[in-house]
């Protein structure tokens, strides 16, 4: 998969699990803290629908812990989502359309939940090719897309046939 026009699924995108969003919207994040309600300035990356926020949208800023096996690499980080339920991602079999060109850290993990040496920073160009090459590496079970500057979790990527906790 080398362009965002193609429909061949070489990976699956896993946005936030519905349960984690429900907990945050009910008032508690992964650390047991209440989320902060903010108004979008525009351009904030939303993890619920995998697009950038429009100015004026109500958002929640809260702590999230992506599911990984018990390992030293589990972590909680700040994320943004719509304050109320939204339509969700447009597609789960391709990279989020609005995020092409956005540099990201693609952090690969093995079955133990340890960071794999396939991890890399990419420039946002041809994310499908980079992801396919990473998933082809022996031992890579999943990839987390993360913000370059802040390290915030964006979404998880697996092979299309790999079971995942959000399924």
N, C-alpha and C positions, 0 to 999 in steps of 0.2 A: 504494500500500500504506500504510494508515494505522493499522492495528492489528496486534498480533502474532498474532491469530487467523487472518488471511487466508493463503492459500497461493499467491497470485500472486507469482511470483518477479520482482522488479524489480531485484534485484542478487544477487551471489554472494559469500559469505563464504569467505575463504581462511585457515584456521588455519595453524599451523606446517607447513612441508613435512616429510614423514616423514624425509628425509635429514638435516635439521638436528637433529631430535629424536634420531635414531640416533647422530649424532656426539656430541651432548651426553651421552647415556646411556652412550656408549662412553668418555667421559672428556675430551672436548675441545670447547670452545665456539668461537665465531666469531673470538676473539682467540688461540686456541691455549691457553687456560687451562682448568684442570679446574673443572667445575661444583662448587658447594657443595651438599651434601646437607643438607636441613633438614626439620624436622617442622612441618607446618602447624598454626597456631593456629586456623585457620578463617577463611574469607572471602578468602583470597588468590586473585587472578584467575589461573586456569590457562589457558595458551595452547594446550595440546594438545587439550583437550576443551571449551574455552570455557564453563567454569562456575567457580564459586568452590569452593575447597578445603574439605573437611570437617576438623575438628580431628583430628590424629593421622596424616593422610596424609603419606607420604614424598614430598618434592618436590626438584627440582633448581632452583637459582638459577644462571643462566648468562647469558653475553653472546650476543646474537643480532643479526644484520644483515639486516633485511628486504631482499629483492631489489628493486633499483631500477637503472636504467641508471647508468653512471658519471656522477656529478654531485656538486656540492658538498654536496648534501643527504643523501648516504648516511651512515648512522651505526650504531654498535653500541650497544645498550642492554641493561640487565638485564631478564630475564624469568623466569617460573616455569612449570614443567611437572611432571607426575607423573614420579617417578623410574623407574617401570616403565611399559611400554605400557598404555594405557587404551582405553576404548571410542571415544574421539574425540568430536567434536561431535554433538549430537542432530540438527542440520539445518544445511545450508549455504546455504539459500535464504531465510533470515530472520535477523534480529538475535538474538543469544543470549538466550533467554528469561529467564534469571536476572539479566541485566544491565540490564533496563529500569529507568529511574530513576537510573542511575549516570551522572553527568556525565562526558563524554569530550571530548577534542579529536578532531575529524575533520579530518585533514590531507590535503588534496587534492594530487595530483601530476599534472603533464602528461607527455607522451611522453618528454621529456628527463630526467625524474626530478627536475624542479624543483618546488618548492612552488607551487601554484596559489592565486590569491587567493580561491577558493571556501572555503578552509580556515576552520574555525570551531570554537568551543567550543559544545557543546550540553548541555542539562540532563538528557538521558536520556529525555525524554518524546518520543514519536513519532519515534524514530530512523529509521524507514523513510521518513517524509516528508522529513526533513532529508537523508537519504542520496539519495533520488530527486531532490530539487532540486539537490543538488551534482553528481550524475552527469549531470544535464541541462545543466549549464553547458558551453559550448564549451571544448574543450581538456582537460577532466578525464578522465584515463585510469584512475586508481585512487585510493582513499582508504585511509589508515591510521587505524585507531582507536587512540588513545593515552590513557594515564592522564593526568588533569589535573594532579595534584600532582607526579608523578615524570617524566612524559613517556614512560613505558615503552610500547613497542609492544604492542598487543593482538591485532590481526588486520588483514588487508587486505580491501577491498571493491572489486569490479569489477561492471560490467554482466554479466548472466548469460551472454552470448555472447562475452565477451572472454577470449582465451587468457591464461594466467598461468603463471609458472614452477613453481608447486606442482602443476599439473594433470598 
